[in-house]
Every structure is written in structure tokens, then in C-alpha cells.
């Protein structure tokens, strides 16, 4: 595989400023955007609403909550965001609360991805065995190199759970390892974050 779908991150700012950043990224050619949210329901809903209004319906949106929501509030808020069209919800609840991640994933129609909850092979195995989580966010640095990352991929594939490579702010060697590993695999359901490596 020589080409990858990529998403770009819209960092936490006011809804208006995030919408402006989204337009800039869409005009630069990105068709997938990841909206950061902060665990503040009204503000987060406004962020997603304004980004969607700014870029239209042809841009795919996901959100990354970075563990910021309690379970029940996560479900209510994400369901309110659903009207604006979301492809994926990354790590809505605390990584320390495994049951909450599974509960939220089981309660939502939108796919949920584990990131901070999936930092090692044992955690990934536990997540895929529990079911409901749709995707695992992988980083070679978290797993100690390409070999153990390949083991994580094997676990996901055996369980029919999607995976993708998240943003890594490391050396060019780490980036090269990640790109080569991704190139050996089928295209992911959800876009990688290689565009954040530049």
C-alpha cells in the first residue's frame, strides 16, 4: 500500500476558532478531521456543531475526548453530537476505568476506539475479549518496537477489531517503522494520523 487516508487533529480552542482551523485543513485537502473535546458537554457539542457547519457533509469527523468524560455523561453528550455525523469516538472515559470504556462502547451506535486504555498487549487482549470496542489506536513507541506492535495487530485481527496508527511525535526512525508496518497491511477502516508526523 503506497497511499493512506489521513486525519488531522483540530486542537482544543473555542468552537469558532476550531471551525476556522477545520476550514483551513479542508482547503489544504484533508478529508478526515479529528476534533478534540474537553469533557464540557455544551462546549464540546458546540465545537462539533461549528466544525460540521464550517466544512459541510463531505468531510469525515471523529472526536477525541482524551479520557475527559464520566460514562453516563459521555453517552448523553456523544448521542447529542451524533446528529452532526461522527465516524469514531476516541477514548471517551478514563483509561483507569476499563468497565466504563466497555459500557460506553456498548451503549453507543457510533464506534468507540481505545487509545490510552490500550497501551500494552495485555490491555489490548482484555479489551478485545470484552467486545464492543470497535478500534484500537496503536503506536510503536507504546509497544516497544515493530515486533510487539505486530503482535498487537495480530490480536486485533484475530478478534476482528479494527486498528489504526495514531500520531507519534518521535524520531524519523519511529515514523519510518510505522509507515513500513502500515504499508504491509490492508487499508484501515479508520484513517491513520501520519500527517501529524511531519
Protein Blocks (a to p, Z undefined) as FASTA:
>chain_A
ZZdcdddddddddfklmmmmmmmmmmnopabdcdddehiaklmmmmmmmmmmmnojmbcc
dddekhpacfklmmmmmmmmmmnopabdchkbcfklmmlmmmmmmmpmbdcddfklmmbf
klmmmmmmngoiabdcddfklnopaklmmmmmmmmmmnopacddddddddfklmmmmmmm
mmmpccdfbdcfklmmZZ
